[in-house]
Amino acid sequence: MLDGIVASTTAGHTAQDAGEVLQLLNTRKKLKKLHDVRERLNQLRDLVQYYQSGTEFIHGDDEQSSLPAYEDYHETAASNLR
């Protein structure tokens, strides 16, 4: 009977440990996804800056680019979220 109690306790700990491991794996997956999204946003930001500098080169430094500056876009996007 003592073996049954020990086995039951061990099984309870194992199930709890498995749940914690699954939670850690889920957290890791979410963190990786967040990192990937951040990397894509940085690539998009670089692309926007590239096109802005290309437009300034074509039109000259005196003319305003038809593309909004990153800061202007950020402010507009933030106000649209409200």
C-alpha positions as CSV (number, residue, x, y, z in Angstrom):
1,M,0.0,0.0,0.0
2,L,2.9,2.3,0.7
3,D,4.2,1.7,-2.8
4,G,0.8,2.9,-4.2
5,I,0.9,6.1,-2.2
6,V,4.5,6.8,-3.4
7,A,3.5,6.0,-7.0
8,S,0.5,8.3,-6.7
9,T,2.6,11.2,-5.3
10,T,5.3,10.7,-7.9
11,A,2.7,10.7,-10.7
12,G,1.2,13.9,-9.3
13,H,4.6,15.6,-9.3
14,T,5.3,14.3,-12.8
15,A,2.1,15.7,-14.2
16,Q,2.8,19.1,-12.5
17,D,6.3,19.1,-13.9
18,A,5.0,18.3,-17.4
19,G,2.6,21.2,-17.1
20,E,5.4,23.5,-16.2
21,V,7.5,22.3,-19.0
22,L,4.7,22.8,-21.5
23,Q,4.1,26.3,-20.1
24,L,7.8,27.1,-20.6
25,L,7.8,25.8,-24.2
26,N,4.7,27.9,-24.9
27,T,6.4,31.0,-23.5
28,R,9.5,30.3,-25.6
29,K,7.4,30.0,-28.7
30,K,5.7,33.3,-28.0
31,L,9.0,35.0,-27.4
32,K,10.5,33.7,-30.6
33,K,7.4,34.9,-32.5
34,L,7.7,38.3,-30.9
35,H,11.4,38.4,-31.9
36,D,10.5,37.5,-35.5
37,V,7.9,40.3,-35.7
38,R,10.3,42.8,-34.2
39,E,12.9,41.8,-36.8
40,R,10.4,42.2,-39.7
41,L,9.4,45.6,-38.4
42,N,13.0,46.7,-38.3
43,Q,13.4,45.5,-41.9
44,L,10.3,47.5,-42.9
45,R,11.6,50.6,-41.1
46,D,14.9,50.3,-43.0
47,L,13.0,49.9,-46.3
48,V,10.9,53.0,-45.7
49,Q,14.1,55.0,-44.8
50,Y,15.7,53.7,-48.0
51,Y,12.8,54.8,-50.2
52,Q,12.7,58.2,-48.4
53,S,16.4,58.8,-49.0
54,G,15.9,57.7,-52.7
55,T,13.0,60.1,-53.1
56,E,15.1,62.9,-51.5
57,F,17.9,62.2,-53.9
58,I,15.6,62.2,-57.0
59,H,13.7,65.4,-56.0
60,G,16.6,67.1,-54.2
61,D,17.0,68.1,-50.6
62,D,14.8,71.2,-50.8
63,E,11.6,69.3,-51.8
64,Q,9.5,67.4,-49.3
65,S,9.2,63.7,-49.9
66,S,5.7,62.4,-50.8
67,L,6.2,59.7,-48.2
68,P,5.5,60.7,-44.6
69,A,8.4,60.6,-42.2
70,Y,8.6,57.7,-39.9
71,E,7.8,59.9,-36.9
72,D,4.7,61.3,-38.7
73,Y,3.5,57.8,-39.6
74,H,4.0,56.6,-36.0
75,E,1.9,59.5,-34.6
76,T,-0.8,58.9,-37.2
77,A,-0.9,55.2,-36.5
78,A,-1.0,55.8,-32.7
79,S,-3.9,58.2,-33.1
80,N,-5.8,55.7,-35.3
81,L,-5.5,53.1,-32.5
82,R,-7.3,55.3,-30.0
